[in-house]
Amino acid sequence: MTEINTAAETAAPHRYTAAMAADIEARWQDAWDAEGTYEAPNPTGDLAGDAAVAARPKKFIMDMFPYPSGAGLHVGHPLGYIATDVFARHARMTGHNVLHTLGFDAFGLPAEQYAVQTGTHPRVSTEANMENMKAQLRRLGLGHDKRRSFATIDPEYYKWTQWIFLQIFNSWYDDEAKHARPIAELVERFENGTREVPGGRDWNALSAVERADVLGEYRLAYASDAPVNWCPGLGTVLANEEVTADGRSERGNFPVFKAKLRQWNMRITAYADRLLDDLDALDWPEAIKLQQRNWIGRSEGARVDFQVGDTGAITVFTTRQDTLFGATYMVLAPEHPLVDGAAKIVPAAWPEGTREVWTGGHATPAEAVDAYRKQAAAKSDVERQADAKEKTGVFTGAYATNPVSGEQVPVFIADYVLMGYGTGAIMAVPAHDARDFAFARAFELPMRCVVEPSDDRGTDPSTWDDAFGSYEAKLINSSNEDVTLDGLGVVEAKERITAWLADRGIGEGTVNFRLRDWLFSRQRYWGEPFPIVYDEDGVAHSLPESMLPLELPEVEDYSPRTFDPDDADTQPETPLSRNEDWVNVTLDLGDGPKKYRRETNTMPNWAGSCWYELRYLDPHNSEKLVDPAIEQYWMGPREGMPTGGVDLYVGGAEHAVLHLLYARFWSKILFDLGHISSAEPFHKLYNQGMIQAFVYRDARGIAVPAAEVEERDGAFYYQGEKVSRVLGKMGKSLKNAVTPDEICSEYGADTLRLYEMAMGPLDVSRPWDTRAVVGQYRLLQRLWRNIVDETTGEVTVVDEPADEDTLRALHKAIDGVSQDMVAMRFNTAIAKITELNNHLTKSGGALSRPVAEQLVLLAAPLAPHIAEELWHRLGHTGSVVHQDFPVADPAYVVDETVTCVVQIKGKVKARLEVSPSITDADLEALALADPAVVGALGGAEIRKVIVRAPKLVNIVAG
Ligand code: ANZ
């Protein structure tokens, strides 16, 4: 760019160039920082400021905060940050007190892996990355209140993450009140007998360990022996997503076992219905709401008991209780506790009538069950559930009684039934369920048709190719002496059978959720330590608030320990456990000094982002998470926002479930416990699209540096060799990253901001094209030239009123841009500013001062630096940031009209006032509908209509 400009610069020393932009931008960024231009006053506390500003309507505008990656930012990252910044600036200029800031989500695996490789403490590398990113972000001129920024790794921040953990640990969910309460209230109820202790035991007679176990069943954060993906080869547990379809670790390809390990969990399932119901009040994209609904997965159905011998019952969950007469066998998940030796449903020998395919070739049921359980443990849930997969399983040797038909049905274990869903047991209805159908075929099990097929397959399932699963049909073969479902539709049949089961106490209607409790511990170093210690009996105690934050200890080795990859019986060893001085402590928790052992897992990296919006409000409060009055002011419920929350939250759609669900969950707990007034964290959610980039690959399919590719006659070449081009993600690995720094130094930050906003509607993905950036640079140059003389540097505006034409163009632009700003249509706002600017350029001559000022104000949210500079050059002293956004004068916004004559056979029959931009088709329709024209035609046949929009319509009729 500089090269192009050298000649021009000498001729026009005051032209807007990259060098001038760099100067203007740096100067104003410094001034804004010095002045605290973007500081938003709180109504009270250490950040209280101008009370008049705090009295304005508020807007809390937030981005999903970034992870400070070592690679820094590419131009795709700031898309959302620029958008919220433009929106926030417009809100400020329309009379709002605006809270806009950005922190860092800084715990996480990459820094830890880097530490494992290099020995650099994760804090050191993370902080260096943050510094780098801060510099990159500052260059963009984002209007953040920097007093409110923090990182999740700051001990003053994670002190409160730990504090919230303790709130959750010390709470239980009161199902009747549908509300979390302090665990002390539950203890009190147990103590005074107003609530029965499970098992009818006497609370006061229980030991400390027994009490802790009872409370563990209620606490909203609890440790349990959950089956998790344990990978001894890597020395860590893995998320489902990290396990391949054949049950091995994505990283390293080691075997992964389902192992019972003591892990912390969050009882998010207690909130399933509220997390579902409250979605209705949120202003979120429907697609995201749907993903959350599916994730929570509410299913209405029934629990039904099947008696096994006279010892006990198997309870199943079904959504098709209407098909109960068709249940011809049962399946338990391999991990189901009833299959354990102690439960005794597995007999010593195969009962009479056991078929060979059912036994898997094993001599006894116990052997068969054992072998199958081992096999199932080596598979991921996804793999077990795959529909196309061949069904496997084994007979347990047990039979259960179908409660309506009285038949003895064989009980299998099979991996297509998951322990984590429903009751971990199903009644199998092979005629009407596809998976049961496949299993029954493989294991030669009987099938009974109980829902009359609506096609012509007949009612003998042994002749069918697949199950008949429709809801749109009537029940058949479903009667006993007491109850008949025959002839009923599915819905009525469900109702009748549910009532019948409930009457007999062997079943009930129930709602089941797919949502599982949230596994909350990680065997990592770089995360928040749990504020939990164990006494000598292994009972968990919370640390008192005075001992928070519990800071991470120094360790010598950040890596997880690896074991024999094939030894499923090993236990993970956490990095924190290697610092014995830290782990073993003597503490006085209120009953004198005692020895304790610290929890050595850390929290998952979702924890810090579960509540950060609250800390932005009151970032330095050392007494409280957030002052209630401040929270109420920024986030409390109000008209149209019954559950409160952030006014606008912008981020990528990839966070549809986990982060957003976890954050909603924590808000609800804090709300229940009275710490905050907003039951939801984010009222309006907006997903920005992605900035994509072209990926160029050579003949071997390897990505080549995009910046070095040349285009010739529509083909692409790298070092003389032809390469292919496809649209993909932007990033280092695809060698196509463009950094904001490059664009800023070539054109300036205002150009980059405009270009990113002009690329297309904010919510759609768009390809980056460095060559197109110059278009927005030219717009800024023309804007500058309309106000500043490029040769002398003088402001050229005149104190004369503008002509009517200019006022129309101006007010139409103001009107359009104002609407676009509120609706986040920044691309069309830029188009309107461009149009106005072109109009002003074309009219020639100096601009009228008020027109120039309004033009600058219109552009200010999008291109704040140049606007600030021009605003000052126009003679103002206050910042453009706090000026009022222009308001359109309606008198100039209404379209001018022109008179159109309508002729019939050459004679004028009507005159219409129409828009000068009316189309031929619209004008013709308007003319033919005009009463005077209709009257003049008198029903005569129209032979031809000649339209010359906007002035003439000629009708040939008769
Ligand atoms: C009998 C039946 C007949 C079923 C029929 C379906 C169709 P959703 O809608 O996802 O809630 N099921 C229950 N628990 C299961 C588990 N732990 N693992 C695998 N499958 C399980 O699905 C509920 C249905 O999935 C239940 O209804 C049960 O099969 C099965 F014609 O019961 B059904």
Boltz pocket constraint, residues with backbone or C-beta under 6 A from the ligand:
constraints:
  - pocket:
      binder: B
      contacts: [[A, 297], [A, 299], [A, 317], [A, 318], [A, 319], [A, 320], [A, 321], [A, 323], [A, 333], [A, 416], [A, 417], [A, 418], [A, 419], [A, 420], [A, 421], [A, 422], [A, 423], [A, 424], [A, 425], [A, 426], [A, 427], [A, 428], [A, 429], [A, 432], [A, 433], [A, 468], [A, 469], [A, 512]]
      max_distance: 6.0
